Amino acid sequence: MVTTGSSRRSARNKSIPNQFINQESARKRQSERQDNSDDDSSVESDQDELEDSDHEFNLPAPSQSLIDKPSTSSTKSKASSKRRRLDASEVVMESSSQLLAQVSDSVEEEPSLYDQALDEKPDVEALVVAWMTEYRADKIPALRDLINYVIRCSGCRMAVTQEAFENEGLTVDALQELQEELAKRPNHDYPIISRASVHKHLKTNMVSLFQTLVDQCQHEILYDGTLMDTLQSWLIIMSSSVYRPFRHTSTLIALKVTSSLCTLADNMKKELDTTTRQFRAEEKKRGAARNASKIQILRRRLEVLTQKHGNLSDYIEDFFTSLFVHRSRDVETVIRVECFRELGQWVLLYPSGFADNQYFRYLGWALNDPQASVRSEAIKQIQKTVKVEAVAEKMDVFLQRFLQRLVEMALYDVDLNTRVHAIGLCHLVHQGHAEWFAHDQQKDMADLLLSTQPRIRKAIAPWIKAVIEKDLFLPSVSQVESSLASLSVASSAQSSSHFLRQPTSTPAVNKAWVAFKSIASFVADRMRGSHGLDGDDDMGEATWVVDIKHKQMIENTVDALWNVVQHLPDYQALADFLARDHSAGAQENVDGYRLTNKEETILVYVFVECLRMLTKKRKDETQLDQTRNDLSRNLAQSLPKLLGKYRDDTSRLSQLVQVPLLMNMNVYLELRAEDSFKELLRQLCTVYSNVNDTELLQQCALSIQHMTKTNFMSDASQPLVDELQTTVMTQLRSACQGKDLYTSRFSEDSLHAITTAVVRLDNLTAVIDVCDVLDDLTQERTQGTELIMNLVDRSTLGYENECQLSKSALAVLFHYLVWRCAQVADDDSLDSTAAQVLLERRRDWTLEKCEELISSSSDVTPLPQVRRLAYGIIVDMYQLFSHHVFVGSLFRHLCLSCTASKQENLVSFVKHELAEPQTEESTDDADWKVDVLTPYARAIASGVLPLDQSMLLFDQGDQNEDLQAPMLAMVEAITQGLPGNSQKAEDACRLFMDVLKKSFEKYADANYRSMDKTLKLTRALCKALKSADDLNETRKVPQEAVYEHIHADGINYCLTRAAGCSAEEEMMVALKFFRILALFAKQMVRARDVGRIHKLLEQTLAQQQLTPQETQKQWEPYYAYVKSLDEFLKNKGLRYETGHAES
């Protein structure tokens, strides 16, 4: 800290005990030696600064471990008096003492500072004025009240006696006696961290009182040599205590007092500088202009200000060296956080004193703190100081020294909040000093755009925007301006032969186009070097395919930059930009506007992603509808142009055909644009009938379906859809013509033609009813259904290169059955015997063929992927034909149920697939287990398979994250059938408990985190049960089943297992099962079940001869379970006592 002149400590009156002065001097000398030795130390050696420093000065204590022991919450209890409050977070000494006295609860006495600080909105200023009046009358009692207020805020209902406070030799003894007594007790929930309502406002009021006190005393009392010296000494002594409540409370007060002193010191410094300038100006005057009286006044004023500023500097320096230096390395995270938060404030409040590297370095050392909250707080304070220009100028050395660490935190810190703050700080530094960052560092920072964390992407967005603007956007704008100027000059030269000509002007730069090109160029650069993207962008390739990783990069870029790049929402400008001819020989191109092939492809993806962002669900549905309508009106004109331009580019088309899904087709009616509607649908149908890319076919089919759902345009759309169906069926018949589909060996061309036709038919039947076309016999030719059935029959032969053909043929046949069933459901008059017979025959044939495909017979050798699809179709067919539509009298004969033998075959197939060694091809397919077990989950959820077969899925889902979704979907489906069904509820609860027991036995051990997977599963089961309860107001999940098969079964299992343990560690593991039951306890519904559980606990503990001990760690899960039960009763206005529950 910068101070002028000699220390002012000697000029102040001293009224504090000599012990304090001696101890304080020793601390200052030790701190000075330590600070001097740290000046030239490297960052690595600074790691030692993070270690605890309580050994440097503290009062004797029984054990340092008391600091490390976490505090436990206590339940508050209020006294009858409104002014006297006693709660469980306060400690009372039982032994008598001549140095300490218990705080009185007498109502007759005047309320203390502490009592008034508990009020929601106390008149702090009036309290301070009253205290100052008392102080002026008699300093010692007033100071004693202030110190006892600090002790009381620490959660101790003891006060230092008048005798101990006045006697220099007894003061430290009083503190030591108090600490020794308190250290015998476990750490408790002291007031400033307590969540009890009585302490809700205490911390704020306590801080406000001391800050107001410093502000009110700044003109006189603050410099009397008694107030600050006494307060400072007590706070420093208490801050060194091993008793956490003392240490935390006194440190917080001292830090806040220092902040107030910094404000005063800064104001005093400014006034001192002003007075110094005035004094020097007056001294320079000569003759009549010289005013001796004014010089004398200024000299006296300068002496007073210098004296006061010196005193303030000493106070601040003492607090820093004697308290902050040690507490910034405290073992308690919350204390370290408070220290660094206030240090940042000191730099801002008193920059002339703290804006120096000797103080910045403490924030730098905090970047290596093991606790994320401390690292995060340090970064936030550095951010605040960097934003202040006057302070930022002095931080260059510090920032360069710790830049590497900041980049590491931004890239790799394990805490998300810390990473976000570190990224923000790196951006601030990069704005002013981009040259400090190495090329690799800048590349790694830019790669954060690929993060899976949305907050990381949002945090790096300003950095990305700055890089794009500096490296790409501004140079491109200059290039475009030059090109446009050159074109204007050329245009003027060509017209120079005319005698009279209009003066030409340079066109304005279209900055939106430049911005989009810059974004595309940036993304292309990020992609360069992977998947063969090195080299020239225009090396003659007509198209460039974007893979999943690159697509994700584009989506992340748009998402991150959406709110920071103003041009991104301008989709119309982007559509116009894409509609331009960007080929090398185009006349309309201007340098800076022209896109390379890769950039153009990227911008097509950006265009579609921008539309998704604009139509994303939001709270204001009205605004969303308006945006969607406006977007649809504009796209009605621009989308056909883009589809026509990119009709030969599969990658770009796969994105553009998704755009109709984002549009409101009703706008075509508003615009009276039936022709435009038909033209768009015709383009989609043309695309569909001419491409063979699976993704493009899927997206195109969905868009066609979306457009055909527009009822008012059905007259316009139906002929086009009928034409598409006929075209696709014609392609299939043409490809299959003259071939024996079961026995022929297809040539490569024939296989490609047949596969393409069947894949098109597959995707079309998934969204549109084509049954009539498949069964068409008008021209006396083979039905399309028969062709598909022949191809399904061929799939039993297992030709390796026909996997897609076989799967698509099976899918088409299943879609056919689904559409036929839908016709039955929608039209009760469909009672044609011929139609029903045909549906039944096709159903039986499909089921029989699928069962043949999954059989273990050696006569058929289908491909594994085909077998798994056939298995899924069998499950779906049983679910489909067991629908309530087929239970009626008219279609009863079509109803299908899965017999016990069929169920056994389905389960055997799954077990065989999981047990059979996988071939290299199958192993490479990471989703093969998902393909097997997802339909298995559907079978159990729909009742095709019995509930007791679900254990297999739980076992597999426990090992494979990809199976979590189908497993949880199955659980949700099971629980939705439980309300009002006791038998199902019993079966489901019994199953859930068996699953949890198995998971517990598999994972639980002495490690605290060993139960993470089991608890995650438990939460999912609890959530599913709660969701089932919320479905219906009247029908609930039978609670008797929950009690019997969850709580009662779980208690017996846990305590029986614990009783059989011989070692304490084994018992600790066994009792962890109560953590599972505690989660179910939060879902309790009936209060009487809690009483039954309590009785069962008492009986089982007695039977197993177990005695819970609240002080023993292994019983913590048990007490957590009991607490959850009691919390439920408390919310009902009840409480449990041995034998019964009372209100």
PyMOL commands that set and color helices and strands:
alter all, ss='L'
color gray80, all
select helices_A, chain A and resi 9-11+18-38+45-50+54-56+65-68+113-117+124-137+139-153+162-166+168-183+191-193+197-199+202-216+221-223+227-239+244-284+287-289+292-327+333-349+351-354+357-366+372-386+389-392+396-412+416-432+434-436+439-450+454-494+511-527+548-561+571-579+597-614+621-645+650-656+659-662+667-670+674-688+694-708+711-736+748-765+771-774+784-797+800-826+833-854+864-880+884-887+892-894+900-915+920-924+928-942+947-959+961-976+982-1003+1008-1030+1039-1059+1064-1071+1073-1081+1087-1104+1113-1131
alter helices_A, ss='H'
color red, helices_A
select strands_A, chain A and resi 100-102+158-160+1135-1137+1140-1142
alter strands_A, ss='S'
color yellow, strands_A
deselect
rebuild
show_as cartoon
